[in-house]
Amino acid sequence: MILSDSIEVNASAKKVFDWLLYSMKDMKSYKAWHPEHKEIRWIKGEPGKEGSIVYIEEYLQGILHKLTFRFTKIIPNKLIKYRILYPLAIFAPGNKFLIESKSENRCVFTARGKINMPKWLFIKVHKSHKQKLDATMLHMKGEGENLKQAVENL
């Protein structure tokens, strides 16, 4: 199952990429990116470097989630690929931020995540999973809208 949300941004792909990296370095910017973001701490490396490991805390459905991710592939101005660490990596093998340039000052930002389970089975396994999917999609949409507003107002 793929979870995905895209938004068109009136800014260059470079501007969006640079903003993403900055928002992952600065706690104030990270929290401003989405009101459910509570903590970001780099365990190894730094944003924009493959192999870097980051710990985050964010709320979904009013529940605080504590997650650790490894950045697996970085293509400046185009892609930030990351995966949650074991044991959740078994079920969620990868996430990415894609930035597709449309012109000099326009691009499409996409947040995408993968769950190794069909949607119907994921929901059947636990009754709260449907709300978790809805909350995740709402969170992704909010991140995209907030990114768009922040970058376009720079």
PAKOL-862010 format. One record per residue (C-alpha): x, y negated, z negated; residue in one letter. Coordinates in nm, 2 decimals. Layout:
// residues N
(r (X,Y,Z),a)
...
This chain:
// residues 154
(r (0.00,0.00,0.00),m)
(r (0.13,-0.34,0.10),i)
(r (0.04,-0.66,-0.09),l)
(r (0.10,-0.97,0.12),s)
(r (0.02,-1.34,0.12),d)
(r (0.14,-1.60,0.38),s)
(r (0.12,-1.97,0.40),i)
(r (0.23,-2.22,0.66),e)
(r (0.47,-2.49,0.52),v)
(r (0.54,-2.82,0.69),n)
(r (0.92,-2.80,0.62),a)
(r (1.22,-2.63,0.76),s)
(r (1.30,-2.27,0.67),a)
(r (1.62,-2.40,0.52),k)
(r (1.43,-2.63,0.29),k)
(r (1.20,-2.35,0.17),v)
(r (1.50,-2.11,0.12),f)
(r (1.69,-2.37,-0.08),d)
(r (1.39,-2.45,-0.29),w)
(r (1.33,-2.08,-0.37),l)
(r (1.69,-2.04,-0.49),l)
(r (1.67,-2.36,-0.70),y)
(r (1.35,-2.25,-0.86),s)
(r (1.51,-1.93,-0.97),m)
(r (1.80,-2.12,-1.13),k)
(r (1.62,-2.38,-1.32),d)
(r (1.37,-2.28,-1.60),m)
(r (1.16,-2.60,-1.55),k)
(r (1.13,-2.54,-1.17),s)
(r (1.06,-2.17,-1.22),y)
(r (0.77,-2.25,-1.46),k)
(r (0.64,-2.52,-1.23),a)
(r (0.63,-2.27,-0.94),w)
(r (0.35,-2.09,-1.12),h)
(r (0.18,-2.16,-1.46),p)
(r (0.20,-1.78,-1.53),e)
(r (0.58,-1.78,-1.51),h)
(r (0.73,-1.78,-1.86),k)
(r (1.10,-1.68,-1.85),e)
(r (1.38,-1.62,-1.60),i)
(r (1.73,-1.51,-1.70),r)
(r (2.01,-1.39,-1.48),w)
(r (2.17,-1.07,-1.62),i)
(r (2.43,-1.04,-1.34),k)
(r (2.52,-1.27,-1.06),g)
(r (2.30,-1.56,-0.94),e)
(r (2.02,-1.64,-0.69),p)
(r (2.12,-1.59,-0.33),g)
(r (2.37,-1.31,-0.40),k)
(r (2.31,-0.95,-0.31),e)
(r (2.34,-0.72,-0.61),g)
(r (2.24,-0.99,-0.86),s)
(r (2.00,-0.88,-1.14),i)
(r (1.73,-1.11,-1.29),v)
(r (1.50,-1.06,-1.58),y)
(r (1.16,-1.24,-1.57),i)
(r (0.85,-1.27,-1.78),e)
(r (0.51,-1.36,-1.63),e)
(r (0.15,-1.32,-1.71),y)
(r (-0.10,-1.12,-1.51),l)
(r (-0.45,-1.08,-1.64),q)
(r (-0.34,-1.25,-1.96),g)
(r (-0.09,-0.97,-2.02),i)
(r (0.28,-1.06,-2.04),l)
(r (0.49,-0.85,-1.80),h)
(r (0.86,-0.81,-1.86),k)
(r (1.04,-0.71,-1.54),l)
(r (1.40,-0.67,-1.41),t)
(r (1.48,-0.70,-1.04),f)
(r (1.79,-0.64,-0.83),r)
(r (1.84,-0.86,-0.52),f)
(r (1.92,-0.61,-0.24),t)
(r (1.94,-0.82,0.08),k)
(r (1.97,-1.19,0.14),i)
(r (1.96,-1.36,0.49),i)
(r (1.99,-1.73,0.43),p)
(r (1.68,-1.93,0.55),n)
(r (1.50,-1.60,0.64),k)
(r (1.48,-1.33,0.38),l)
(r (1.52,-1.25,0.00),i)
(r (1.46,-0.89,-0.06),k)
(r (1.45,-0.75,-0.41),y)
(r (1.34,-0.44,-0.60),r)
(r (1.22,-0.37,-0.95),i)
(r (1.46,-0.15,-1.15),l)
(r (1.39,0.21,-1.26),y)
(r (1.15,0.35,-1.37),p)
(r (0.89,0.12,-1.20),l)
(r (1.10,0.14,-0.88),a)
(r (0.94,0.48,-0.82),i)
(r (0.61,0.32,-0.77),f)
(r (0.71,-0.02,-0.64),a)
(r (1.02,0.02,-0.42),p)
(r (1.06,-0.32,-0.28),g)
(r (0.95,-0.68,-0.26),n)
(r (1.05,-0.96,-0.03),k)
(r (1.01,-1.33,0.05),f)
(r (1.01,-1.39,0.43),l)
(r (1.06,-1.73,0.58),i)
(r (0.97,-1.74,0.95),e)
(r (1.08,-2.06,1.13),s)
(r (0.81,-2.19,1.37),k)
(r (0.98,-2.52,1.46),s)
(r (1.24,-2.76,1.32),e)
(r (1.00,-2.87,1.04),n)
(r (0.75,-2.59,1.01),r)
(r (0.77,-2.23,0.89),c)
(r (0.56,-1.95,0.74),v)
(r (0.64,-1.83,0.39),f)
(r (0.53,-1.47,0.31),t)
(r (0.55,-1.29,-0.02),a)
(r (0.52,-0.91,0.02),r)
(r (0.53,-0.62,-0.22),g)
(r (0.50,-0.24,-0.17),k)
(r (0.34,0.02,-0.40),i)
(r (0.41,0.38,-0.31),n)
(r (0.05,0.49,-0.35),m)
(r (-0.27,0.45,-0.15),p)
(r (-0.49,0.17,-0.28),k)
(r (-0.78,0.41,-0.36),w)
(r (-0.55,0.64,-0.57),l)
(r (-0.39,0.34,-0.75),f)
(r (-0.74,0.22,-0.85),i)
(r (-0.86,0.57,-0.94),k)
(r (-0.56,0.64,-1.17),v)
(r (-0.67,0.37,-1.42),h)
(r (-0.98,0.15,-1.43),k)
(r (-0.78,-0.17,-1.49),s)
(r (-0.57,-0.13,-1.17),h)
(r (-0.83,-0.30,-0.95),k)
(r (-0.81,-0.61,-1.17),q)
(r (-0.43,-0.58,-1.17),k)
(r (-0.43,-0.58,-0.79),l)
(r (-0.67,-0.88,-0.78),d)
(r (-0.45,-1.07,-1.03),a)
(r (-0.13,-0.99,-0.84),t)
(r (-0.28,-1.12,-0.51),m)
(r (-0.41,-1.43,-0.69),l)
(r (-0.06,-1.49,-0.84),h)
(r (0.11,-1.44,-0.50),m)
(r (-0.14,-1.69,-0.34),k)
(r (-0.08,-1.94,-0.62),g)
(r (0.30,-1.91,-0.58),e)
(r (0.27,-1.98,-0.20),g)
(r (0.04,-2.28,-0.25),e)
(r (0.27,-2.42,-0.52),n)
(r (0.58,-2.37,-0.31),l)
(r (0.41,-2.54,-0.01),k)
(r (0.32,-2.84,-0.22),q)
(r (0.66,-2.87,-0.39),a)
(r (0.86,-2.84,-0.07),v)
(r (0.64,-3.07,0.13),e)
(r (0.66,-3.34,-0.14),n)
(r (1.04,-3.33,-0.16),l)
